[in-house]
Each structure stands twice: as C-alpha cells, then as structure tokens.
Amino acid sequence: MNSGMMRQMRPTFFYALLGLVFMFAAPQVLQLFTIINLTTAIALAVLALSLALIWGYGGILCFGQVAFFGLGAYAYTISAINFGGSTWAILVAVMVTSAFAAALGYFIFYGRVSDVYLGVITLTVTLIFFSLIRRTSGPEYKIGNALLGGFNGVSSPPINLPWNPTAFLFPEHVFYVAMAALILCYLFVGWLVNTKFGRVCVAIRENELRAELLGYDTRLYKLGIFTIGAGIAAIGGVLFCNGVGRITPDVFSLYNAALTIIWVIVGGRGTLIGPIGATFALFYLTSALGGQSLLNNNLVLGVILIVFVLLVPKGVAPTIIDWVNARRKKAPTRTRRRRGSKAEGAE
C-alpha cells in the first residue's frame, strides 16, 4: 500500500478504530437485549455497505440486493444443518451467493441490459425468491436434512468455534463476530475503492463510454464489483440469521428491498460510512415507531425518502463533508481579513 493510498484511507482507518472501541465498550455498558438488537443492526449495515459499493462506486442501482442477503442466509442455514456446524457453512454461503450473482450479472452486463431494466430484473429475482420459498411448506421441500419451512422459515444453527461444532457462541459473542465482520468488510471495501479496480469502476460510473474508449472492458469491471457486493451482502445475511435465530422468506420482501435503497440515499452515495450510519439510525427509528400505533412505519420512511431526495440529495455524509470543506476554505480568508483590519487600525 503506497503513501497516496494511505492518505486516502485515513478516514477509513479512523472510523474502523471507532468501530473497534465500540465493539469492546458496548457489551460492558449495554444490556443483553440491546446487544442482540445491535447484532441485527450490524448485519443490516453490512448489507447497506454492499449496496454502497456497487451503487455508490460502481453506478449499478440494484433493487434486489436483499436477494443476495437472503440467499446467503438460507445457504448458511441449510449448509450448517447438513454439515453440523458453521465452519464450512459460512464459506458455502458466500461462494453460492457470489456464484449466483456472477451468473446473473454475466447475462445482465454482457447482454448490455440498460440500467432501468437491470433494476427491474434484480427486483424481479428478489420477488421470485420471496414467492418460491413461501411455497415450500411441505415435508417434501428439503435440501438434505434441512426443511425449507415455507413462510414459517427455518431455524438457523448458531455460529460455533472453527472446527469445533459443539462450541456454540452465545449472543454476546456473536456481537463481537458481527462487529469484527463489519469492520473488516468496511476496511476491505475502503481499500478496494482506492485501488486501480475501484478507480476504474468510478470512471465507468461517471462515463461508461469514455472508459470503453480508453480500453477498459466495462462489462468485466461491472461484473466484478457486482459479484463482490453480493458476497458482502451474503456475509450480512449470515450475521442476520444468527442474530435473529431463524430466516424466513420475508427477508426477500419488497419492503426490505426498498429499505436498503433508502439507507444508501439517506447516508449518501459515494461514501461508505454514510449508509452504515443511516442503517443504524433508521433501524432504531423504525424500532421505536413499532412501539406505537399513531404513525405508520412505511409512511415515515416514505417522508424521509422524499425529504432527502428533494432537500439533501447528496445524503447526510457528503453534505457534512461539503460543509466542513467550505468552512476550512473560508477560515484562511477570515484570518487574512482580521489581520488586515488590525494592520489598518495600527496605522
């Protein structure tokens, strides 16, 4: 890693350090119920990070990112039941999801499907998963020893220590695993977007035709970032089903698909920490709204989406960054003016 990349990744390292502090401090001051809820929010933050990568840096608006999230959760659960442990199941979940995304992306990108139809196709795939898995209620619908469970879902085996399927992790330990996974995914994505691969993806996002004329195979780069984003979403799915304890077809619902888009819009496209922060904020906002009957969650989220699209189109994080940069630029000017006024007064 060269010095230029190190400078660009300083904010990433800073936020990762804050995450480490939070990881070790939170269990000391928070109750177990809060820690379990935090584990779920962390899993959703990994999902938001995956969409922030492929949409914010790759320019690929995927309406079906929860398809990879849910597929990873189901692949983990089914594999863990059949393998009798989570050691290989986590790897299987990431590989199956990445392979599915690569196959889907190949037909989309090499078929020159436009952005609008890409969104429609990915959303359709999500709804197909939602509809199919809801219809697997009978005992004949199983993969190996794992019953799919239909709309009731299936219980997810807890994560165990590597190579020791009898040593299961307790919920507070799963929190540590989830936070470590989020931090590592964040560092990986922060590094990826600063590599040549990431810079080319951003160039494709800005002007795909120009990137092609410069000799880059834009289809291959878009397929690559799409597949990587799916693998990260699968990790979020694994964490989610461990935090909740089971996985149901509702993970593929249209509500969750739209919610992922809202996280990135509110947090800010083109940033990584923004969508993560927005996920935590909106997760606890919707949780708080769930305890009352006056306001509907969907209505509140719809208003938030409209407000941010119209008034804060860049999202929270880019708006704050622009404001800080503007203040920094004005500071030297103010200093010079003060010095000039003092000099005039002395004369």
Secondary structure by P-SEA (a helix, b strand, c coil): ccaaaaaaaaaaaaaaaaaaaaaacccccccaaaaaaaaaaaaaaaaaaaaaaaacccccccccaaaaaaaaaaaaaaaaaaaccccaaaaaaaaaaaaaaaaaaaaaaaacccaaaaaaaaaaaaaaaaaaaaaccccccccccccccccbbbbbbcccccccccccccaaaaaaaaaaaaaaaaaaaaaaaacaaaaaaaaaaacaaaaaaaccaaaaaaaaaaaaaaaaaaaaaaaaaaaacccccccccaaaaaaaaaaaaaaccccaaaaaaaaaaaaaaaaaaaacccccaaaaaaaaaaaaacccccccaaaaaaaaaaaaaaaaaaaaaaaaaaaaaac
